[in-house]
């Protein structure tokens, strides 16, 4: 029998807690960066799209 404090269940619990904390911090920082990028993209000036005439005019006729 092993004589030590804790066991494999304790190690798994620590791994789940640490992994969950790390995942939460990554997701929250990514969400902030995503919102900043969206705001920057929406702030860009938009020009109205105008199609080119068809058929194109040839330069040498």
N, CA, C and O atoms as a CHARMM CRD file, in Angstrom:
* protein
*
  244
    1    1 UNK  N      0.83300  -1.16900   0.00000 PROA 1      0.00000
    2    1 UNK  CA     0.00000   0.00000   0.00000 PROA 1      0.00000
    3    1 UNK  C      0.88400   1.24000   0.00000 PROA 1      0.00000
    4    1 UNK  O      1.97500   1.24200   0.57100 PROA 1      0.00000
    5    2 UNK  N      0.40800   2.26600  -0.63300 PROA 2      0.00000
    6    2 UNK  CA     1.20200   3.49100  -0.66200 PROA 2      0.00000
    7    2 UNK  C      0.91000   4.30400   0.59000 PROA 2      0.00000
    8    2 UNK  O     -0.22000   4.36500   1.07400 PROA 2      0.00000
    9    3 UNK  N      1.93200   4.90300   1.07700 PROA 3      0.00000
   10    3 UNK  CA     1.74700   5.72800   2.27100 PROA 3      0.00000
   11    3 UNK  C      2.16500   7.15000   1.91800 PROA 3      0.00000
   12    3 UNK  O      3.34000   7.50800   2.00400 PROA 3      0.00000
   13    4 UNK  N      1.19800   7.94200   1.52500 PROA 4      0.00000
   14    4 UNK  CA     1.47900   9.32900   1.17500 PROA 4      0.00000
   15    4 UNK  C      0.19500  10.13000   1.25600 PROA 4      0.00000
   16    4 UNK  O     -0.90200   9.57100   1.26300 PROA 4      0.00000
   17    5 UNK  N      0.33900  11.43300   1.31800 PROA 5      0.00000
   18    5 UNK  CA    -0.86100  12.25600   1.37900 PROA 5      0.00000
   19    5 UNK  C     -1.40400  12.42300  -0.03100 PROA 5      0.00000
   20    5 UNK  O     -0.65300  12.72300  -0.96000 PROA 5      0.00000
   21    6 UNK  N     -2.65600  12.23800  -0.18400 PROA 6      0.00000
   22    6 UNK  CA    -3.29200  12.37500  -1.48100 PROA 6      0.00000
   23    6 UNK  C     -3.08800  11.15300  -2.33700 PROA 6      0.00000
   24    6 UNK  O     -2.38200  10.21900  -1.95600 PROA 6      0.00000
   25    7 UNK  N     -3.68500  11.16400  -3.44700 PROA 7      0.00000
   26    7 UNK  CA    -3.55200  10.04900  -4.37000 PROA 7      0.00000
   27    7 UNK  C     -3.75600  10.55400  -5.77800 PROA 7      0.00000
   28    7 UNK  O     -3.63700  11.75100  -6.03700 PROA 7      0.00000
   29    8 UNK  N     -4.05600   9.66800  -6.67100 PROA 8      0.00000
   30    8 UNK  CA    -4.24200  10.07000  -8.06400 PROA 8      0.00000
   31    8 UNK  C     -5.47100  10.95300  -8.22000 PROA 8      0.00000
   32    8 UNK  O     -5.51200  11.80200  -9.11000 PROA 8      0.00000
   33    9 UNK  N     -6.46000  10.76700  -7.37600 PROA 9      0.00000
   34    9 UNK  CA    -7.65100  11.62400  -7.43100 PROA 9      0.00000
   35    9 UNK  C     -7.31300  13.06500  -7.12300 PROA 9      0.00000
   36    9 UNK  O     -7.88200  13.97800  -7.72100 PROA 9      0.00000
   37   10 UNK  N     -6.39600  13.28000  -6.19900 PROA 10     0.00000
   38   10 UNK  CA    -5.97400  14.63800  -5.85200 PROA 10     0.00000
   39   10 UNK  C     -5.22100  15.26900  -7.01000 PROA 10     0.00000
   40   10 UNK  O     -5.42000  16.44400  -7.31800 PROA 10     0.00000
   41   11 UNK  N     -4.36000  14.49700  -7.64800 PROA 11     0.00000
   42   11 UNK  CA    -3.60000  15.01800  -8.78400 PROA 11     0.00000
   43   11 UNK  C     -4.52400  15.40700  -9.93200 PROA 11     0.00000
   44   11 UNK  O     -4.32200  16.42900 -10.58700 PROA 11     0.00000
   45   12 UNK  N     -5.52200  14.59400 -10.16500 PROA 12     0.00000
   46   12 UNK  CA    -6.48000  14.89300 -11.23400 PROA 12     0.00000
   47   12 UNK  C     -7.24700  16.16500 -10.90500 PROA 12     0.00000
   48   12 UNK  O     -7.48600  16.99900 -11.77800 PROA 12     0.00000
   49   13 UNK  N     -7.63100  16.31000  -9.64100 PROA 13     0.00000
   50   13 UNK  CA    -8.36800  17.50400  -9.22400 PROA 13     0.00000
   51   13 UNK  C     -7.50900  18.75700  -9.43400 PROA 13     0.00000
   52   13 UNK  O     -8.01600  19.76800  -9.91900 PROA 13     0.00000
   53   14 UNK  N     -6.23100  18.71100  -9.08100 PROA 14     0.00000
   54   14 UNK  CA    -5.33900  19.85400  -9.28900 PROA 14     0.00000
   55   14 UNK  C     -5.19300  20.15200 -10.77900 PROA 14     0.00000
   56   14 UNK  O     -5.20600  21.31400 -11.18400 PROA 14     0.00000
   57   15 UNK  N     -5.05800  19.13400 -11.57500 PROA 15     0.00000
   58   15 UNK  CA    -4.90900  19.32800 -13.01700 PROA 15     0.00000
   59   15 UNK  C     -6.16600  19.97600 -13.60200 PROA 15     0.00000
   60   15 UNK  O     -6.06600  20.86800 -14.44400 PROA 15     0.00000
   61   16 UNK  N     -7.33600  19.53900 -13.16600 PROA 16     0.00000
   62   16 UNK  CA    -8.59200  20.10900 -13.66900 PROA 16     0.00000
   63   16 UNK  C     -8.73200  21.56100 -13.22600 PROA 16     0.00000
   64   16 UNK  O     -9.13100  22.41200 -14.02100 PROA 16     0.00000
   65   17 UNK  N     -8.41200  21.85100 -11.98000 PROA 17     0.00000
   66   17 UNK  CA    -8.52800  23.22200 -11.48700 PROA 17     0.00000
   67   17 UNK  C     -7.54900  24.16000 -12.19300 PROA 17     0.00000
   68   17 UNK  O     -7.92900  25.25100 -12.61800 PROA 17     0.00000
   69   18 UNK  N     -6.30000  23.73800 -12.31700 PROA 18     0.00000
   70   18 UNK  CA    -5.30000  24.58100 -12.98000 PROA 18     0.00000
   71   18 UNK  C     -5.62300  24.74100 -14.46200 PROA 18     0.00000
   72   18 UNK  O     -5.51000  25.83900 -15.00500 PROA 18     0.00000
   73   19 UNK  N     -6.01600  23.67000 -15.10800 PROA 19     0.00000
   74   19 UNK  CA    -6.37200  23.74100 -16.52400 PROA 19     0.00000
   75   19 UNK  C     -7.58700  24.61600 -16.75800 PROA 19     0.00000
   76   19 UNK  O     -7.63700  25.37600 -17.72600 PROA 19     0.00000
   77   20 UNK  N     -8.56200  24.51200 -15.88000 PROA 20     0.00000
   78   20 UNK  CA    -9.76000  25.34600 -15.99900 PROA 20     0.00000
   79   20 UNK  C     -9.44300  26.81800 -15.80200 PROA 20     0.00000
   80   20 UNK  O     -9.96200  27.67400 -16.51800 PROA 20     0.00000
   81   21 UNK  N     -8.59100  27.10900 -14.83100 PROA 21     0.00000
   82   21 UNK  CA    -8.19800  28.50000 -14.59300 PROA 21     0.00000
   83   21 UNK  C     -7.42900  29.08000 -15.76900 PROA 21     0.00000
   84   21 UNK  O     -7.64700  30.22700 -16.15700 PROA 21     0.00000
   85   22 UNK  N     -6.53600  28.29000 -16.32800 PROA 22     0.00000
   86   22 UNK  CA    -5.76800  28.73300 -17.49100 PROA 22     0.00000
   87   22 UNK  C     -6.69000  28.95600 -18.69400 PROA 22     0.00000
   88   22 UNK  O     -6.56400  29.95900 -19.39700 PROA 22     0.00000
   89   23 UNK  N     -7.60000  28.03600 -18.92400 PROA 23     0.00000
   90   23 UNK  CA    -8.52900  28.16800 -20.05400 PROA 23     0.00000
   91   23 UNK  C     -9.40100  29.40700 -19.89100 PROA 23     0.00000
   92   23 UNK  O     -9.65500  30.11300 -20.86700 PROA 23     0.00000
   93   24 UNK  N     -9.85800  29.68000 -18.67900 PROA 24     0.00000
   94   24 UNK  CA   -10.69600  30.85700 -18.43700 PROA 24     0.00000
   95   24 UNK  C     -9.92000  32.13400 -18.72200 PROA 24     0.00000
   96   24 UNK  O    -10.45300  33.05600 -19.34000 PROA 24     0.00000
   97   25 UNK  N     -8.67100  32.20000 -18.28100 PROA 25     0.00000
   98   25 UNK  CA    -7.88500  33.41700 -18.50900 PROA 25     0.00000
   99   25 UNK  C     -7.61700  33.61700 -19.99600 PROA 25     0.00000
  100   25 UNK  O     -7.62600  34.75200 -20.47200 PROA 25     0.00000
  101   26 UNK  N     -7.37900  32.54500 -20.73400 PROA 26     0.00000
  102   26 UNK  CA    -7.14400  32.66300 -22.17400 PROA 26     0.00000
  103   26 UNK  C     -8.40400  33.12900 -22.89000 PROA 26     0.00000
  104   26 UNK  O     -8.34700  34.00600 -23.75200 PROA 26     0.00000
  105   27 UNK  N     -9.53300  32.54400 -22.53500 PROA 27     0.00000
  106   27 UNK  CA   -10.79300  32.90600 -23.19500 PROA 27     0.00000
  107   27 UNK  C    -11.16400  34.35900 -22.90300 PROA 27     0.00000
  108   27 UNK  O    -11.60000  35.07500 -23.80400 PROA 27     0.00000
  109   28 UNK  N    -11.00000  34.79500 -21.67200 PROA 28     0.00000
  110   28 UNK  CA   -11.37900  36.17100 -21.33900 PROA 28     0.00000
  111   28 UNK  C    -10.45500  37.17200 -22.01800 PROA 28     0.00000
  112   28 UNK  O    -10.92300  38.22100 -22.46100 PROA 28     0.00000
  113   29 UNK  N     -9.15400  36.88400 -22.11400 PROA 29     0.00000
  114   29 UNK  CA    -8.25500  37.82100 -22.79000 PROA 29     0.00000
  115   29 UNK  C     -8.51900  37.81400 -24.29200 PROA 29     0.00000
  116   29 UNK  O     -8.45100  38.86600 -24.92800 PROA 29     0.00000
  117   30 UNK  N     -8.81900  36.65800 -24.87300 PROA 30     0.00000
  118   30 UNK  CA    -9.13500  36.59000 -26.29600 PROA 30     0.00000
  119   30 UNK  C    -10.42100  37.34600 -26.60600 PROA 30     0.00000
  120   30 UNK  O    -10.53200  37.98100 -27.65500 PROA 30     0.00000
  121   31 UNK  N    -11.38600  37.27900 -25.70400 PROA 31     0.00000
  122   31 UNK  CA   -12.65200  37.97500 -25.91900 PROA 31     0.00000
  123   31 UNK  C    -12.43000  39.48300 -25.92300 PROA 31     0.00000
  124   31 UNK  O    -13.02700  40.19100 -26.73500 PROA 31     0.00000
  125   32 UNK  N    -11.58800  39.97900 -25.03500 PROA 32     0.00000
  126   32 UNK  CA   -11.28900  41.40500 -24.99100 PROA 32     0.00000
  127   32 UNK  C    -10.60100  41.84000 -26.27700 PROA 32     0.00000
  128   32 UNK  O    -10.95800  42.86300 -26.86200 PROA 32     0.00000
  129   33 UNK  N     -9.61100  41.06300 -26.72000 PROA 33     0.00000
  130   33 UNK  CA    -8.89700  41.39000 -27.94700 PROA 33     0.00000
  131   33 UNK  C     -9.83000  41.34100 -29.14900 PROA 33     0.00000
  132   33 UNK  O     -9.73500  42.18500 -30.04100 PROA 33     0.00000
  133   34 UNK  N    -10.73200  40.36200 -29.18300 PROA 34     0.00000
  134   34 UNK  CA   -11.69600  40.23700 -30.27400 PROA 34     0.00000
  135   34 UNK  C    -12.59700  41.47000 -30.34400 PROA 34     0.00000
  136   34 UNK  O    -12.83400  42.01000 -31.42400 PROA 34     0.00000
  137   35 UNK  N    -13.09600  41.91000 -29.18800 PROA 35     0.00000
  138   35 UNK  CA   -13.97400  43.08600 -29.16100 PROA 35     0.00000
  139   35 UNK  C    -13.23400  44.34000 -29.59900 PROA 35     0.00000
  140   35 UNK  O    -13.81200  45.18700 -30.28000 PROA 35     0.00000
  141   36 UNK  N    -11.96700  44.47600 -29.22300 PROA 36     0.00000
  142   36 UNK  CA   -11.17700  45.63600 -29.65600 PROA 36     0.00000
  143   36 UNK  C    -10.96700  45.61500 -31.16000 PROA 36     0.00000
  144   36 UNK  O    -11.06000  46.65200 -31.81800 PROA 36     0.00000
  145   37 UNK  N    -10.68600  44.44500 -31.70300 PROA 37     0.00000
  146   37 UNK  CA   -10.48200  44.34400 -33.15000 PROA 37     0.00000
  147   37 UNK  C    -11.77100  44.64000 -33.91100 PROA 37     0.00000
  148   37 UNK  O    -11.73800  45.30300 -34.94700 PROA 37     0.00000
  149   38 UNK  N    -12.90100  44.15900 -33.41100 PROA 38     0.00000
  150   38 UNK  CA   -14.18300  44.43800 -34.05800 PROA 38     0.00000
  151   38 UNK  C    -14.47500  45.93500 -34.06900 PROA 38     0.00000
  152   38 UNK  O    -14.91800  46.48000 -35.08000 PROA 38     0.00000
  153   39 UNK  N    -14.22600  46.59500 -32.94300 PROA 39     0.00000
  154   39 UNK  CA   -14.46100  48.03800 -32.86300 PROA 39     0.00000
  155   39 UNK  C    -13.56600  48.78000 -33.85900 PROA 39     0.00000
  156   39 UNK  O    -14.00100  49.74400 -34.48900 PROA 39     0.00000
  157   40 UNK  N    -12.32800  48.33300 -33.99800 PROA 40     0.00000
  158   40 UNK  CA   -11.40600  48.97100 -34.94400 PROA 40     0.00000
  159   40 UNK  C    -11.87900  48.78000 -36.37900 PROA 40     0.00000
  160   40 UNK  O    -11.81800  49.71100 -37.18200 PROA 40     0.00000
  161   41 UNK  N    -12.34500  47.59100 -36.70400 PROA 41     0.00000
  162   41 UNK  CA   -12.82000  47.32800 -38.06200 PROA 41     0.00000
  163   41 UNK  C    -14.07200  48.14700 -38.36500 PROA 41     0.00000
  164   41 UNK  O    -14.21100  48.68000 -39.46600 PROA 41     0.00000
  165   42 UNK  N    -14.96700  48.25000 -37.41700 PROA 42     0.00000
  166   42 UNK  CA   -16.20100  49.02900 -37.63500 PROA 42     0.00000
  167   42 UNK  C    -15.92100  50.51700 -37.74100 PROA 42     0.00000
  168   42 UNK  O    -16.70500  51.24200 -38.35400 PROA 42     0.00000
  169   43 UNK  N    -14.81900  50.99700 -37.15800 PROA 43     0.00000
  170   43 UNK  CA   -14.49400  52.42100 -37.19800 PROA 43     0.00000
  171   43 UNK  C    -13.87500  52.83300 -38.53100 PROA 43     0.00000
  172   43 UNK  O    -13.77200  54.02700 -38.81400 PROA 43     0.00000
  173   44 UNK  N    -13.46400  51.88000 -39.34700 PROA 44     0.00000
  174   44 UNK  CA   -12.85600  52.20600 -40.63400 PROA 44     0.00000
  175   44 UNK  C    -13.90400  52.83600 -41.55500 PROA 44     0.00000
  176   44 UNK  O    -15.07100  52.44600 -41.53700 PROA 44     0.00000
  177   45 UNK  N    -13.47300  53.81500 -42.36000 PROA 45     0.00000
  178   45 UNK  CA   -14.43700  54.42800 -43.29100 PROA 45     0.00000
  179   45 UNK  C    -14.83100  53.44300 -44.38400 PROA 45     0.00000
  180   45 UNK  O    -14.00300  52.69400 -44.90100 PROA 45     0.00000
  181   46 UNK  N    -16.09300  53.46400 -44.71400 PROA 46     0.00000
  182   46 UNK  CA   -16.59500  52.57200 -45.75300 PROA 46     0.00000
  183   46 UNK  C    -16.90800  53.38500 -47.00400 PROA 46     0.00000
  184   46 UNK  O    -17.48100  54.47100 -46.93100 PROA 46     0.00000
  185   47 UNK  N    -16.52200  52.84000 -48.14300 PROA 47     0.00000
  186   47 UNK  CA   -16.86900  53.46100 -49.41200 PROA 47     0.00000
  187   47 UNK  C    -17.91700  52.58200 -50.08700 PROA 47     0.00000
  188   47 UNK  O    -17.92700  51.36100 -49.93400 PROA 47     0.00000
  189   48 UNK  N    -18.77100  53.21900 -50.81300 PROA 48     0.00000
  190   48 UNK  CA   -19.82500  52.48100 -51.50700 PROA 48     0.00000
  191   48 UNK  C    -19.21600  51.73400 -52.68000 PROA 48     0.00000
  192   48 UNK  O    -18.44800  52.30500 -53.45400 PROA 48     0.00000
  193   49 UNK  N    -19.55500  50.46400 -52.81300 PROA 49     0.00000
  194   49 UNK  CA   -19.02400  49.64900 -53.88100 PROA 49     0.00000
  195   49 UNK  C    -19.71400  50.01300 -55.18900 PROA 49     0.00000
  196   49 UNK  O    -20.94200  50.08300 -55.25400 PROA 49     0.00000
  197   50 UNK  N    -18.91400  50.24500 -56.23300 PROA 50     0.00000
  198   50 UNK  CA   -19.44400  50.58100 -57.55200 PROA 50     0.00000
  199   50 UNK  C    -18.88900  49.56200 -58.53600 PROA 50     0.00000
  200   50 UNK  O    -17.67300  49.40200 -58.63800 PROA 50     0.00000
  201   51 UNK  N    -19.76100  48.87200 -59.26000 PROA 51     0.00000
  202   51 UNK  CA   -19.26400  47.87000 -60.20800 PROA 51     0.00000
  203   51 UNK  C    -18.57900  48.52300 -61.40300 PROA 51     0.00000
  204   51 UNK  O    -18.90100  49.64800 -61.78700 PROA 51     0.00000
  205   52 UNK  N    -17.63800  47.80200 -61.97400 PROA 52     0.00000
  206   52 UNK  CA   -16.96900  48.29300 -63.17300 PROA 52     0.00000
  207   52 UNK  C    -17.89000  48.07300 -64.36700 PROA 52     0.00000
  208   52 UNK  O    -18.66300  47.11500 -64.37800 PROA 52     0.00000
  209   53 UNK  N    -17.82200  48.94700 -65.37700 PROA 53     0.00000
  210   53 UNK  CA   -18.68700  48.75800 -66.54300 PROA 53     0.00000
  211   53 UNK  C    -18.30800  47.50400 -67.31600 PROA 53     0.00000
  212   53 UNK  O    -17.13700  47.13200 -67.39000 PROA 53     0.00000
  213   54 UNK  N    -19.31300  46.86400 -67.88600 PROA 54     0.00000
  214   54 UNK  CA   -19.08000  45.64400 -68.63900 PROA 54     0.00000
  215   54 UNK  C    -19.70200  45.77700 -70.01100 PROA 54     0.00000
  216   54 UNK  O    -20.83400  46.25500 -70.07600 PROA 54     0.00000
  217   55 UNK  N    -19.11700  45.42600 -71.04600 PROA 55     0.00000
  218   55 UNK  CA   -17.76500  44.88400 -71.20400 PROA 55     0.00000
  219   55 UNK  C    -16.74600  46.00800 -71.05500 PROA 55     0.00000
  220   55 UNK  O    -17.05500  47.17300 -71.30500 PROA 55     0.00000
  221   56 UNK  N    -15.53300  45.65300 -70.64600 PROA 56     0.00000
  222   56 UNK  CA   -14.50600  46.68500 -70.48000 PROA 56     0.00000
  223   56 UNK  C    -14.14000  47.31700 -71.82000 PROA 56     0.00000
  224   56 UNK  O    -14.11500  46.64900 -72.85300 PROA 56     0.00000
  225   57 UNK  N    -13.86600  48.58300 -71.78200 PROA 57     0.00000
  226   57 UNK  CA   -13.48400  49.27500 -73.00500 PROA 57     0.00000
  227   57 UNK  C    -12.03700  48.93100 -73.34600 PROA 57     0.00000
  228   57 UNK  O    -11.14700  49.00700 -72.49800 PROA 57     0.00000
  229   58 UNK  N    -11.82600  48.55800 -74.57700 PROA 58     0.00000
  230   58 UNK  CA   -10.45500  48.23200 -74.97000 PROA 58     0.00000
  231   58 UNK  C     -9.72000  49.52200 -75.31100 PROA 58     0.00000
  232   58 UNK  O    -10.30000  50.47100 -75.83800 PROA 58     0.00000
  233   59 UNK  N     -8.42300  49.52800 -74.99600 PROA 59     0.00000
  234   59 UNK  CA    -7.64600  50.75600 -75.18700 PROA 59     0.00000
  235   59 UNK  C     -7.25000  50.95100 -76.64700 PROA 59     0.00000
  236   59 UNK  O     -7.21000  52.08200 -77.13300 PROA 59     0.00000
  237   60 UNK  N     -6.96100  49.86300 -77.34500 PROA 60     0.00000
  238   60 UNK  CA    -6.54900  50.01100 -78.75600 PROA 60     0.00000
  239   60 UNK  C     -7.63500  49.38500 -79.65400 PROA 60     0.00000
  240   60 UNK  O     -7.87100  48.17700 -79.62500 PROA 60     0.00000
  241   61 UNK  N     -8.27800  50.24100 -80.44200 PROA 61     0.00000
  242   61 UNK  CA    -9.34000  49.76700 -81.34000 PROA 61     0.00000
  243   61 UNK  C     -9.02100  50.13000 -82.75600 PROA 61     0.00000
  244   61 UNK  O     -9.79300  49.81800 -83.66200 PROA 61     0.00000
